[in-house]
């Protein structure tokens, strides 16, 4: 198995995404395991202003194409908050094992999903189909608050 050059790159998260993620883990439906996963992510992440997110980073509402490292399984997922999750429609909760592994990772990176039971799964992020943070950078700064879409 080839080790990806991005393997040692820490996750990159935007300040607004971190704030919303912190609010999510306060919900009564969130498990201790999910809270611990978020804390571990935050402890290693580089947190930047949303205008500084590179276009190849998985942020909230990003749509990605992933495959298992052996190429046997391909998935297209959009990373969403727990209340928007719909796995059958490809809407993956950021608090799921796969969601937390993808959050802040980069295109081309191999991530490890650690399900509560079972064998860890390694996914390669093949493509970023939609990355909303980089799209916002193209907007004029003085009008961001006037035209920004609701998250």
N, C-alpha and C positions, 0 to 999 in steps of 0.2 A: 504494500500500500504506500502511495506517495504522500509525503507530508506537505501540506499546503504552505506557501510562503506567508499567508495571512494568519497561520495558526497561533502565533504569539501576539497578534495585534489585540489590544484590549477593546472591549465593546465601546462604541461611540453612541452616546444618548443626548438628545436635546433636553434643555432645561424644562420646557413645557411637558414633554413626555415623562420625565422623572417625577414632576409634580403630580401628574395624573396617575401615574403608577403607584405612588405613595398613597394617594387617596383610595385606590382600588384595594390595596392590601388591608385597609381598615374595615372593609366590608365584613359582616359576620359570616358570610359564606366562604371566606378565604381560609384555607387550611394553614396550619403551622408550617408545613412543608413548602407551600407556596410563598409564605412570608420569608422563610429562610432562603429560598431561591432568589427572591427579589433583593434581599440584603446582600447575598453573595454577588449578584450582578452589579449592584451599586458600588460595592467595595472595590471592584476592578475596573469599572467604567470610567471613561473620559466623558465628562459632561460639558457640553458646549451650547452656545446660543443656537437657536434653530436656524439662523442664517449661515451658520458654519458647518452644517451637516453636509458631508460629501454625497454626491448622487448615488454612490454605490453602497450606502449603508441602509440597513433595514430599520426603519422607524415605524411608529404606529401608522396604520392604514397603508403600509407598503404591501404591494403584491409581488410575490417572489415565485420563481420556479426552482424547485429543489429536486435532487435525486439522492437516493442512497448511494454510498460510495461505490458499491458494486454495480450501480446503474439499473438494478432490478426494479426499483420503484420510483416513479416520478410524481411530483405533487405541485400544484399551483395553489398557494395560500395567500390570503390577505390577513395581516396581523391586526387584530382588533382587541378592544377592551372586553372583559368577560360578559357584559350585558349584550354584546353584539355577536357573540360566538354562534356559529352555525357550521359545524364541521362538514356536514353534507354539502354545503354551498361553498366550501373552501375558506370559511371565515374562522381563523384559528385564534383562540384566546392567548393573549400575551402571558397569562398565568399558567398555561399548559406547559408541560415539560418541553415540547418542541418550540412553543412560542417564546419561552424565556431563553432558549438556546439561540434562536434566530435574532432576537431583539438586540440591536446594536452591532450585529455582525456585518460583514462586507461581501459583496459579490465575489465569487471565487473561493471564499473561505469554506473550510469544512468545520461544521459544528457538531457537538455531541449532545444528543437528547438523552436525558437520564430519566426514564419513566420510573414511577415508584416501585413497580415490580417488573422484573424482566431484564433483558440485556440492553445496554445502551445502544442507541442507533446513531450512526454517523451520516449526516446529510451534507451534500455539497450545494452551495447556493449558486445555481447556474446563471440566473438572470434576475434583474430587478425590472419588473414590468411597469411598476408605478411607484414612485417615491415622492410623496407629497411635500416633504420638507425642502427638497431641492427645487421643486416647482415654485414654492413661495419665494425663494431667493430672487426670482426673476421679476417679482412685483416691485413697484416703486416703494421704498421704505416709508415715506410719509403717508401712504394710503393703505398700508397693510391692515390696520385695524378696521378700515372702512369696507374692504372687499374680501377679507380673509374668509374662507368657508368655515362653517361650523364643524368642529371635530366631534 
